[in-house]
Amino acid sequence: MGTQEQVLEVARRARQAAAELAPLPRGVKDTALHAIADALVARSAEIVEANAADVTAAREAGTSEYMIDRLSLTTDRIAAIAAAVRHVASLPDPVGESVRGYTLPNGLELRQVRVPLGVVGIIYEGRPNVTVDAAALTLKSGNAVLLRGSSSAYDSNSALVEVMRSALAGVTGGEVPADAIQLVPGRDRDSVKHLMRARGLVDVLIPRGGASLINSVVEESTVPVIETGTGNCHVYVDAAADLDMAVDILVNAKTQRPSVCNAAETLLVHRDIADAFLPRALRALGERGVTVHGDTAIRAYAGEGATVVEATEEDWGTEYLSLDLAAAVVDSLDAAVAHIRRYGSAHTEAIVTTSQSAARRFTALVDSAAVMVNASTRFTDGEEFGFGAEIGISTQKLHARGPMGLPELTSTKYVVTGDGHLKGV
C-alpha cells in the first residue's frame, strides 16, 4: 500500500470514529481521558526511552539546544502532560451547549448548539507534548484526530499514540474507538501532502510550528485550515512604566522559556524613559545571556554586562526562539503600535505602564490575538487561560482567535422544532 492510500485509509477510519464519538456523553469521554493520563504515567519509562532516540538523532543532526528542549520528554514532563489531560477531563463538555435560542414569531423554536468539527488533522513540529494535548482536546470535544508531527519526534509520537490507543481499548469497552486517535503514517513530506489533500475525509487542518510550515499548509491545502501563527511578540515599555515591573516582565517574557511562541522577541521603549530604563534592562538581559539586536538609540546604552549588536531590517520581523531580542526606542505609544502593526505576527503584545489611558489606547489599537497589560507575554497559553491545554494559538480572525480550547474545536448547527409548521408563500 502506497503512502497516499495509507493516509487515506487512516482518514477513513478517523471519519468512522468521529461519527461514533460525536454522540457520546461526557462521562464516557472523561473516563477515557483519565485512562490516558494514568497510562502515560504508568508507561513513562518507555516513552522517555523512545524520546531519547529522537533526542540523540537531533543532537547528531546539529539541532540547537533550544529546539532540543522543545523535543525532550522527562518523567516530570510526562507527569505534567498527564495532569493537563486530567484538567481537560474536568472541564465542561462543549458539545450540545446552546449558544443561543428563542421562539420565532411563527412559533418555531430555534436553538443553535455546539457540535464537533469531525476529523481534525494537526500538522506540527518537534514538540511531542502537542501529541497528547491535541488528542485530549479533540477527544473531549467529540472529534477524531490525525496527528502528523515532525519526523524528528517520530519515535516519541509513535510511543505516545500507542499508549493512548491502548488506554482507550483497555477501559472503555469499545465505546470510545481507538481510531479517534491516530498517527498519520510516513516520515516524509508526501504524507503531509496527502493529508492536506484529503478533503471530504478531513474536516479541518491546524498547523503548529514555524512560518515555513504554516505558510506551506495554508497555501497548499485543499482541506480548510485554521491558521496558527508564529510569535513575534513585543513588549512595549511606556513613558509611565514602573521600572522595576518593566525589567521583571521583560526578563520573564524573553528568558523564562525562549523557545516557545509566546516568548518576547522585540522590545520597544518610549524615548522619555530610555535613560532610566535601558541601562538596567540591558544589564539584566545580558546577565541572562540575551543578545540584544538594537537600533542606534539602543546601542548607545550598551554598558558593562550587556551584549548588544546592530539590528538589521530582518531582525524586526524575526521569531528567534532563542536568547536573542530585537530592540528599538520609539517616540510615542502610537509609534510603538505602528512598529507592531508593521512587523508583528498578531500573536501577543504587552504594554508596561501605570497610565490607564495609555493601557486603554494600546489595547484598542493593537490588532493581535492577545494583549497584555503589565503582564508577561508568556501567559498567552491555553493552560494559563484555564482551558486545560490548547490545540494551538490562532492568529487569524475566522472561527477562532488566540489559544484554542474546547469550544474552539466545535462548530454549530441549528435545531428547529415546530408543530406541523408549513412555509407559506
C-alpha positions as CSV (number, residue, x, y, z in Angstrom):
1,M,0.0,0.0,0.0
2,G,1.5,3.4,-1.0
3,T,1.8,6.4,1.2
4,Q,-1.3,8.1,-0.3
5,E,-3.6,5.1,0.3
6,Q,-2.2,4.6,3.8
7,V,-3.0,8.2,4.7
8,L,-6.5,8.0,3.1
9,E,-7.1,4.7,5.0
10,V,-6.4,6.3,8.4
11,A,-8.5,9.3,7.4
12,R,-11.4,6.9,6.5
13,R,-11.1,5.2,9.9
14,A,-11.0,8.6,11.6
15,R,-14.2,9.6,9.9
16,Q,-16.0,6.5,11.2
17,A,-14.5,7.1,14.7
18,A,-15.7,10.7,14.6
19,A,-19.3,9.5,13.9
20,E,-19.1,7.1,16.8
21,L,-17.5,9.7,19.1
22,A,-19.8,12.7,18.5
23,P,-22.9,11.5,20.4
24,L,-21.0,10.1,23.5
25,P,-21.8,11.6,26.8
26,R,-19.3,13.5,28.9
27,G,-18.8,10.7,31.4
28,V,-17.6,8.2,28.8
29,K,-15.1,10.7,27.3
30,D,-13.8,11.7,30.8
31,T,-13.3,8.1,31.7
32,A,-11.2,7.7,28.6
33,L,-9.2,10.8,29.3
34,H,-8.4,9.6,32.9
35,A,-7.3,6.3,31.5
36,I,-5.0,8.0,29.0
37,A,-3.5,10.1,31.8
38,D,-2.9,7.0,34.0
39,A,-1.3,5.1,31.1
40,L,1.0,8.0,30.3
41,V,2.4,8.0,33.9
42,A,2.5,4.2,34.2
43,R,4.4,3.8,30.9
44,S,6.5,6.9,31.2
45,A,9.8,4.9,31.1
46,E,9.2,3.5,27.7
47,I,8.0,6.9,26.4
48,V,11.2,8.5,27.7
49,E,13.3,5.7,26.1
50,A,11.6,6.4,22.7
51,N,12.1,10.1,23.1
52,A,15.8,9.6,23.9
53,A,16.3,8.1,20.5
54,D,14.8,11.2,18.9
55,V,16.9,13.5,21.1
56,T,20.1,11.6,20.2
57,A,19.3,11.8,16.5
58,A,18.5,15.5,16.8
59,R,21.8,16.3,18.5
60,E,23.7,14.3,15.9
61,A,22.0,16.4,13.2
62,G,23.2,19.6,14.9
63,T,19.8,20.7,16.2
64,S,20.0,23.7,18.5
65,E,19.7,23.2,22.3
66,Y,16.6,25.4,22.3
67,M,14.9,23.0,19.8
68,I,16.2,20.0,21.8
69,D,14.4,21.5,24.8
70,R,11.1,21.5,22.9
71,L,11.7,17.9,21.8
72,S,12.7,16.4,25.1
73,L,10.5,14.5,27.4
74,T,11.3,13.5,31.0
75,T,9.3,11.7,33.7
76,D,8.4,15.0,35.2
77,R,7.3,16.5,31.9
78,I,5.1,13.4,31.2
79,A,3.5,13.8,34.6
80,A,2.7,17.4,33.8
81,I,1.3,16.3,30.4
82,A,-0.9,13.7,32.2
83,A,-2.0,16.4,34.7
84,A,-3.1,18.6,31.7
85,V,-5.1,15.6,30.4
86,R,-6.9,15.3,33.7
87,H,-7.6,19.0,33.7
88,V,-9.2,18.7,30.3
89,A,-11.4,15.9,31.7
90,S,-12.5,18.3,34.5
91,L,-13.7,21.0,32.1
92,P,-17.2,21.4,30.8
93,D,-18.1,19.5,27.7
94,P,-18.9,22.0,24.9
95,V,-20.8,19.5,22.8
96,G,-24.6,20.2,22.9
97,E,-24.1,23.6,24.6
98,S,-26.8,26.0,23.5
99,V,-25.1,29.1,22.0
100,R,-28.5,30.9,21.6
101,G,-32.1,30.0,21.4
102,Y,-35.5,31.6,21.1
103,T,-39.0,31.2,19.8
104,L,-39.7,32.8,16.4
105,P,-42.9,34.9,15.9
106,N,-44.4,31.9,14.0
107,G,-43.9,29.6,17.0
108,L,-40.9,27.7,15.7
109,E,-38.4,27.0,18.5
110,L,-34.8,27.7,17.3
111,R,-31.6,26.6,19.1
112,Q,-28.0,26.9,17.9
113,V,-26.0,24.2,19.6
114,R,-22.3,23.2,19.6
115,V,-21.3,20.1,17.6
116,P,-17.9,18.6,16.9
117,L,-15.9,19.7,13.9
118,G,-15.4,16.0,12.9
119,V,-12.0,14.9,11.8
120,V,-9.2,17.3,12.8
121,G,-5.7,17.0,11.3
122,I,-2.8,18.5,13.3
123,I,0.5,19.2,11.5
124,Y,3.2,20.2,13.9
125,E,6.9,20.4,14.6
126,G,9.1,18.7,17.2
127,R,7.1,19.1,20.3
128,P,5.7,15.7,21.4
129,N,3.6,17.2,24.2
130,V,1.4,18.6,21.4
131,T,0.6,14.9,20.5
132,V,-1.2,14.4,23.8
133,D,-2.6,17.9,24.2
134,A,-4.2,17.6,20.8
135,A,-5.6,14.1,21.4
136,A,-7.1,15.1,24.8
137,L,-8.8,18.3,23.5
138,T,-10.2,16.7,20.3
139,L,-11.5,13.6,22.2
140,K,-13.2,15.8,24.8
141,S,-14.8,17.9,22.1
142,G,-16.0,14.8,20.3
143,N,-13.6,14.9,17.4
144,A,-11.3,12.3,15.9
145,V,-7.7,13.5,15.4
146,L,-5.0,12.7,12.8
147,L,-1.6,13.6,14.2
148,R,1.3,14.4,11.9
149,G,4.3,15.5,13.9
150,S,7.8,16.2,12.8
151,S,10.0,13.3,11.7
152,S,12.4,14.4,14.4
153,A,9.9,13.3,17.0
154,Y,8.6,10.2,15.2
155,D,9.6,7.7,17.8
156,S,8.3,9.8,20.6
157,N,5.0,10.4,18.9
158,S,4.6,6.7,18.0
159,A,5.1,5.7,21.6
160,L,2.6,8.3,22.9
161,V,-0.1,7.4,20.4
162,E,0.4,3.7,21.1
163,V,0.0,4.3,24.8
164,M,-3.2,6.4,24.3
165,R,-4.8,4.0,21.9
166,S,-4.1,1.1,24.2
167,A,-5.7,3.0,27.1
168,L,-8.8,3.6,25.1
169,A,-9.1,-0.1,24.1
170,G,-8.5,-1.2,27.7
171,V,-11.1,0.7,29.7
172,T,-14.0,2.0,27.6
173,G,-15.4,-1.3,26.3
174,G,-15.0,0.0,22.8
175,E,-17.4,3.0,23.4
176,V,-14.5,5.3,22.5
177,P,-13.0,4.0,19.3
178,A,-9.2,3.7,19.3
179,D,-9.2,5.2,15.8
180,A,-10.3,8.5,17.4
181,I,-6.5,9.0,17.9
182,Q,-4.2,8.1,15.0
183,L,-0.7,8.9,13.9
184,V,-0.5,9.8,10.2
185,P,1.8,7.2,8.6
186,G,5.0,8.2,6.9
187,R,8.0,10.4,7.8
188,D,8.5,12.3,4.5
189,R,6.6,15.2,3.1
190,D,4.4,13.0,0.9
191,S,2.3,12.0,3.9
192,V,1.8,15.7,4.8
193,K,0.8,16.4,1.2
194,H,-1.7,13.6,1.1
195,L,-3.2,14.7,4.4
196,M,-3.6,18.3,3.0
197,R,-5.4,16.8,0.0
198,A,-7.9,14.6,2.0
199,R,-10.8,17.0,1.5
200,G,-14.1,15.2,2.3
201,L,-12.4,12.9,4.8
202,V,-10.6,15.5,7.0
203,D,-12.8,18.5,8.1
204,V,-10.1,20.9,9.2
205,L,-6.3,21.1,9.4
206,I,-4.5,23.0,12.1
207,P,-0.7,23.7,11.5
208,R,1.5,24.4,14.5
209,G,5.1,25.5,14.0
210,G,7.2,28.0,12.2
211,A,6.3,30.3,9.4
212,S,7.5,27.9,6.7
213,L,5.3,25.0,7.9
214,I,2.3,27.2,8.4
215,N,2.6,29.0,5.1
216,S,3.0,25.7,3.3
217,V,-0.2,24.3,4.8
218,V,-2.2,27.5,4.2
219,E,-1.1,27.7,0.6
220,E,-1.2,24.1,-0.5
221,S,-4.1,22.5,1.4
222,T,-7.5,21.8,-0.1
223,V,-8.8,21.0,3.4
224,P,-10.0,24.1,5.3
225,V,-7.2,25.4,7.6
226,I,-7.3,27.2,10.9
227,E,-4.1,29.2,10.8
228,T,-2.0,29.4,13.9
229,G,0.7,32.0,13.8
230,T,4.3,32.5,14.6
231,G,5.1,34.5,17.7
232,N,7.0,37.8,17.0
233,C,5.7,39.1,20.4
234,H,6.5,42.6,21.6
235,V,7.0,44.2,25.0
236,Y,6.4,48.0,24.9
237,V,7.7,49.9,27.9
238,D,5.6,53.1,28.1
239,A,6.8,56.5,29.4
240,A,4.7,55.9,32.5
241,A,6.1,52.4,33.3
242,D,7.1,51.2,36.7
243,L,10.8,50.5,36.1
244,D,11.1,47.5,38.4
245,M,8.0,45.9,36.9
246,A,9.2,46.6,33.4
247,V,12.5,44.9,33.9
248,D,10.9,41.9,35.6
249,I,8.3,41.5,32.9
250,L,10.8,41.9,30.1
251,V,13.2,39.3,31.5
252,N,10.4,36.8,32.2
253,A,8.9,37.3,28.7
254,K,12.3,36.7,27.0
255,T,14.1,34.2,29.1
256,Q,11.7,32.1,31.1
257,R,11.4,29.8,28.1
258,P,12.8,31.4,24.9
259,S,12.0,28.5,22.6
260,V,8.2,28.9,22.6
261,C,5.9,31.1,20.6
262,N,4.7,33.4,23.4
263,A,8.3,34.4,24.3
264,A,9.1,38.1,23.6
265,E,11.1,38.7,20.5
266,T,11.1,42.6,20.4
267,L,11.4,45.3,23.0
268,L,10.1,48.8,22.3
269,V,11.0,51.6,24.7
270,H,9.4,55.1,24.9
271,R,12.2,57.7,24.4
272,D,11.1,59.6,27.6
273,I,12.0,56.7,29.8
274,A,15.0,55.3,27.9
275,D,17.7,56.9,30.1
276,A,16.3,55.5,33.3
277,F,15.2,52.1,31.9
278,L,17.6,50.8,29.3
279,P,20.9,50.6,31.3
280,R,19.1,48.4,33.8
281,A,17.2,46.4,31.2
282,L,20.2,45.7,29.0
283,R,22.3,44.7,32.0
284,A,19.6,42.3,33.3
285,L,19.2,40.8,29.8
286,G,23.0,40.4,29.5
287,E,23.2,38.6,32.8
288,R,20.9,36.0,31.4
289,G,22.8,35.5,28.2
290,V,20.5,37.6,25.9
291,T,22.0,39.2,22.8
292,V,20.1,42.4,22.0
293,H,19.8,43.4,18.4
294,G,19.4,47.1,18.8
295,D,18.8,50.2,16.7
296,T,21.2,53.2,17.0
297,A,19.5,54.5,20.1
298,I,19.6,51.2,21.9
299,R,23.3,50.7,21.2
300,A,24.1,54.0,22.8
301,Y,23.0,52.5,26.1
302,A,25.1,49.3,25.9
303,G,27.2,49.1,29.0
304,E,29.2,46.6,31.0
305,G,27.5,43.3,31.2
306,A,25.3,43.9,28.1
307,T,25.6,42.2,24.8
308,V,24.3,44.5,22.1
309,V,24.7,44.2,18.3
310,E,23.4,46.2,15.4
311,A,19.9,45.4,14.3
312,T,19.1,44.7,10.7
313,E,15.8,45.1,8.9
314,E,15.3,41.4,9.1
315,D,15.6,41.4,12.9
316,W,12.3,43.3,13.4
317,G,10.3,40.5,11.9
318,T,12.2,37.6,13.3
319,E,10.9,34.9,15.7
320,Y,14.2,34.0,17.2
321,L,13.1,31.2,19.6
322,S,16.5,31.8,21.3
323,L,18.2,34.2,23.7
324,D,18.1,37.0,21.1
325,L,15.9,40.1,21.2
326,A,15.4,42.9,18.8
327,A,15.1,46.3,20.5
328,A,14.2,49.9,19.5
329,V,13.5,53.3,21.0
330,V,10.2,54.9,19.9
331,D,8.9,58.4,20.2
332,S,5.4,57.6,21.3
333,L,2.9,54.9,22.1
334,D,1.4,55.3,18.6
335,A,4.9,54.8,17.1
336,A,5.2,51.6,19.1
337,V,1.8,50.4,17.7
338,A,2.9,51.3,14.2
339,H,6.0,49.2,14.6
340,I,4.0,46.3,15.9
341,R,1.5,46.5,13.1
342,R,4.3,46.6,10.5
343,Y,6.5,43.8,11.9
344,G,4.3,41.8,14.3
345,S,2.7,38.4,13.7
346,A,-0.6,39.3,15.5
347,H,0.2,36.8,18.4
348,T,0.8,38.6,21.7
349,E,1.9,42.1,22.6
350,A,2.4,43.6,26.1
351,I,2.4,47.2,27.5
352,V,4.0,48.1,30.8
353,T,2.5,51.3,32.1
354,T,0.9,52.9,35.2
355,S,-1.3,55.0,32.9
356,Q,-4.8,53.7,32.4
357,S,-5.3,55.9,29.3
358,A,-2.1,54.5,27.8
359,A,-3.2,51.0,28.5
360,R,-6.7,51.6,27.0
361,R,-5.2,53.2,23.9
362,F,-2.7,50.4,23.4
363,T,-5.3,47.6,23.8
364,A,-7.6,49.4,21.4
365,L,-5.1,50.0,18.7
366,V,-3.0,46.7,18.8
367,D,-4.6,44.1,16.5
368,S,-3.3,40.9,17.9
369,A,-4.8,37.8,19.3
370,A,-3.8,38.7,22.9
371,V,-2.8,42.0,24.5
372,M,-1.2,42.0,28.0
373,V,-1.2,45.0,30.3
374,N,1.5,44.8,33.0
375,A,2.0,41.1,32.4
376,S,4.4,38.8,30.6
377,T,3.6,37.6,27.1
378,R,4.2,34.1,28.4
379,F,0.7,34.0,29.7
380,T,-0.8,33.5,26.3
381,D,-1.4,29.8,26.7
382,G,-4.3,27.5,26.9
383,E,-3.4,26.1,30.3
384,E,-2.7,29.6,31.7
385,F,-6.1,30.8,30.4
386,G,-7.8,28.0,32.2
387,F,-8.5,25.9,29.0
388,G,-6.6,22.9,30.3
389,A,-4.5,22.8,27.2
390,E,-4.6,24.3,23.7
391,I,-4.7,22.9,20.2
392,G,-2.8,26.0,19.0
393,I,-2.9,29.8,19.1
394,S,-4.8,31.1,16.2
395,T,-3.7,34.5,14.8
396,Q,-6.4,34.6,12.1
397,K,-9.9,36.1,12.6
398,L,-12.2,33.5,11.2
399,H,-13.7,30.8,13.5
400,A,-11.2,31.1,16.3
401,R,-8.5,33.6,17.6
402,G,-6.0,33.2,20.4
403,P,-5.5,30.0,22.4
404,M,-7.9,27.3,21.1
405,G,-9.5,25.3,23.8
406,L,-12.6,23.0,23.7
407,P,-15.2,25.5,22.4
408,E,-12.9,26.4,19.5
409,L,-12.9,22.8,18.4
410,T,-16.6,22.8,17.8
411,S,-18.9,24.2,15.1
412,T,-22.6,24.8,15.5
413,K,-25.8,23.6,14.0
414,Y,-29.4,24.8,14.3
415,V,-32.1,22.7,15.7
416,V,-35.5,23.9,14.8
417,T,-38.6,22.4,16.4
418,G,-42.1,23.0,15.1
419,D,-45.7,21.7,15.4
420,G,-46.6,20.9,11.9
421,H,-45.3,24.3,10.7
422,L,-45.5,24.9,6.9
423,K,-43.9,27.6,4.9
424,G,-46.3,29.9,3.2
425,V,-45.9,32.0,0.1
